Amino acid sequence: MAMTLRLTEAEDKALADTAAQLGISKHEAARQAIHDLVEATRTPTTTDWLAAAEYVGKRDRELLDRLAR
C-alpha cells in the first residue's frame, strides 16, 4: 500500500545518511525503522513468553540442573 511520508529537511537528511551508511534505500530504511518501532512497542504474547522460557531452559540446562539439587 502506498503512502506519502512528509519529513522535515533534518529528518530527510538523517534518513538519507542512515540509509547510505547501511547501503540501503531511504524507502527501505524507513520501512525497517517502522518495523523496529512496532516490534519494540508490541505487547509480548503467551507464545513469546513460552518461547523465551524454552530458549533459556535449553541454554542454561546445566545451571538449572545444578540449582535444582
C-alpha positions in Angstrom: 0.0 0.0 0.0 1.4 3.4 -1.0 1.6 6.4 1.4 3.3 9.7 1.4 5.7 10.4 4.2 6.4 14.1 4.8 9.7 14.8 6.6 11.5 17.9 7.7 14.8 18.7 6.0 16.6 17.5 9.1 14.7 14.2 9.2 15.2 13.7 5.5 18.9 14.2 5.9 19.1 11.9 8.8 17.2 9.2 6.9 19.4 9.7 3.8 22.6 9.5 5.9 21.4 6.4 7.8 20.3 4.7 4.5 23.7 5.5 2.9 25.6 4.1 5.9 23.5 0.9 5.8 23.8 0.7 2.0 20.0 0.6 1.5 17.4 3.0 0.1 15.7 5.6 2.1 12.5 3.7 1.5 13.9 0.5 3.0 15.4 2.4 5.9 12.0 3.9 6.7 10.3 0.5 6.4 12.9 -1.0 8.8 12.5 1.8 11.3 8.7 1.4 11.3 9.1 -2.4 11.7 11.5 -2.0 14.6 9.3 0.6 16.4 6.2 -1.7 16.0 8.1 -4.7 17.4 9.6 -2.7 20.3 6.2 -1.4 21.4 4.1 -4.5 21.0 2.9 -6.5 24.0 4.5 -9.9 24.3 2.1 -12.8 23.9 1.9 -16.0 25.8 3.7 -17.7 22.9 6.5 -15.2 23.1 7.0 -15.9 26.9 6.9 -19.7 26.3 9.5 -19.4 23.5 11.7 -17.3 25.8 11.4 -19.8 28.6 12.2 -22.7 26.3 15.2 -20.9 25.0 16.6 -20.1 28.5 15.8 -23.7 29.6 17.9 -25.1 26.7 20.7 -22.5 27.0 21.1 -22.8 30.8 20.1 -26.5 31.3 23.3 -27.4 33.2 22.9 -24.4 35.6 19.2 -25.1 36.2 20.0 -28.8 36.9 22.7 -27.7 39.5 20.3 -25.3 41.1 17.6 -27.9 41.4 19.8 -30.2 43.5 
